[in-house]
Amino acid sequence: MVSIFDKISLQINDFFYGRYDIMCTNVEDLKNGKNFSILEYNGCGAEPNHFYDTGYTLVGAYKEILKHWKALYQISKYNKQQGIKPWNYRKGQQFLNNAKHLQKQMKLVDAGIE
């Protein structure tokens, strides 16, 4: 399955970390790269969600989030060593502003559907 999702992920520009939500007919088909759909992709800004309904304690959930952040730090450090420059403050702020604007627009569309 790693090779299947690597093939998909390598087609995404600047993809370094994320989670796919998938639907499949059965695990064997998924292992063979057949009969599955990607419902959603969650990038590094999404928290790991497997601890919400699996009996994790609050401390256990925090540990999972810290592991997530550590992985992101290690990826960022590696990318910097490879010459990939991080965004400067201005570009990051612009991205956040655009994301907030888009979220407001999506809420307006959702409100019109109800």
Secondary structure per residue as TSV (DSSP state, phi and psi in degrees):
chain	resnum	aa	ss	phi	psi
A	1	M	-	360.0	-29.9
A	2	V	H	-59.7	-44.5
A	3	S	H	-66.1	-34.8
A	4	I	H	-63.2	-49.1
A	5	F	H	-77.1	-25.7
A	6	D	H	-63.7	-43.5
A	7	K	H	-59.9	-43.0
A	8	I	H	-67.0	-47.7
A	9	S	H	-66.8	-34.3
A	10	L	T	-69.2	-13.1
A	11	Q	T	-82.1	-11.0
A	12	I	S	-95.5	123.8
A	13	N	T	-63.6	131.2
A	14	D	T	58.9	33.9
A	15	F	-	-87.1	123.4
A	16	F	-	-128.6	-21.4
A	17	Y	S	-164.6	136.7
A	18	G	-	175.8	-175.9
A	19	R	E	-137.8	134.4
A	20	Y	E	-100.4	135.1
A	21	D	E	-99.3	121.7
A	22	I	E	-125.1	161.3
A	23	M	E	-127.7	133.9
A	24	C	E	-141.7	160.9
A	25	T	S	-74.1	-38.4
A	26	N	-	-165.4	165.0
A	27	V	H	-66.0	-37.3
A	28	E	H	-62.1	-43.9
A	29	D	H	-61.3	-42.6
A	30	L	H	-59.7	-45.0
A	31	K	H	-59.8	-28.5
A	32	N	T	-94.8	4.9
A	33	G	T	71.5	29.1
A	34	K	-	-122.8	152.5
A	35	N	S	53.2	48.9
A	36	F	E	-137.5	154.7
A	37	S	E	-128.5	142.1
A	38	I	E	-89.8	115.3
A	39	L	E	-83.0	-34.3
A	40	E	E	-162.0	147.8
A	41	Y	E	-118.5	130.6
A	42	N	E	-116.6	119.8
A	43	G	-	-81.8	-163.8
A	44	C	T	-66.2	-18.4
A	45	G	T	-76.7	-15.2
A	46	A	S	-86.6	139.1
A	47	E	-	-77.8	154.5
A	48	P	-	-62.3	134.9
A	49	N	-	-113.0	3.0
A	50	H	T	-68.3	-16.9
A	51	F	T	-86.3	-6.8
A	52	Y	T	-67.3	-37.1
A	53	D	T	-127.6	31.9
A	54	T	T	-122.8	19.1
A	55	G	T	82.4	17.3
A	56	Y	-	-68.3	145.8
A	57	T	-	-82.2	170.0
A	58	L	H	-60.0	-43.3
A	59	V	H	-63.4	-41.2
A	60	G	H	-63.0	-39.6
A	61	A	H	-64.1	-43.3
A	62	Y	H	-62.3	-38.6
A	63	K	H	-61.7	-40.4
A	64	E	H	-63.9	-42.1
A	65	I	H	-64.3	-40.5
A	66	L	H	-64.7	-37.4
A	67	K	H	-62.6	-40.9
A	68	H	H	-59.4	-49.3
A	69	W	H	-64.0	-38.4
A	70	K	H	-63.4	-43.1
A	71	A	H	-61.0	-43.4
A	72	L	H	-62.7	-40.2
A	73	Y	H	-62.2	-45.9
A	74	Q	H	-64.0	-39.1
A	75	I	H	-64.5	-44.2
A	76	S	H	-61.9	-42.7
A	77	K	H	-64.0	-44.1
A	78	Y	H	-61.9	-46.8
A	79	N	H	-59.1	-40.5
A	80	K	H	-62.9	-40.8
A	81	Q	H	-64.4	-27.4
A	82	Q	T	-86.1	1.3
A	83	G	T	92.5	6.4
A	84	I	-	-81.6	117.0
A	85	K	-	-83.1	133.7
A	86	P	-	-69.8	158.7
A	87	W	-	-63.5	145.7
A	88	N	-	-79.9	172.4
A	89	Y	H	-56.8	-44.7
A	90	R	H	-61.9	-45.1
A	91	K	H	-65.5	-40.3
A	92	G	H	-62.9	-42.4
A	93	Q	H	-65.6	-40.1
A	94	Q	H	-62.9	-42.2
A	95	F	H	-59.8	-46.9
A	96	L	H	-62.5	-41.7
A	97	N	H	-62.4	-43.8
A	98	N	H	-63.4	-40.0
A	99	A	H	-64.7	-41.7
A	100	K	H	-63.0	-42.0
A	101	H	H	-62.1	-45.2
A	102	L	H	-62.8	-41.0
A	103	Q	H	-62.1	-40.8
A	104	K	H	-62.3	-43.0
A	105	Q	H	-62.8	-40.6
A	106	M	H	-65.0	-38.4
A	107	K	H	-64.8	-37.7
A	108	L	H	-64.3	-41.9
A	109	V	H	-64.4	-44.6
A	110	D	H	-59.5	-41.9
A	111	A	H	-62.4	-34.1
A	112	G	H	-73.2	-18.6
A	113	I	H	-81.2	-32.4
A	114	E	-	-63.3	360.0
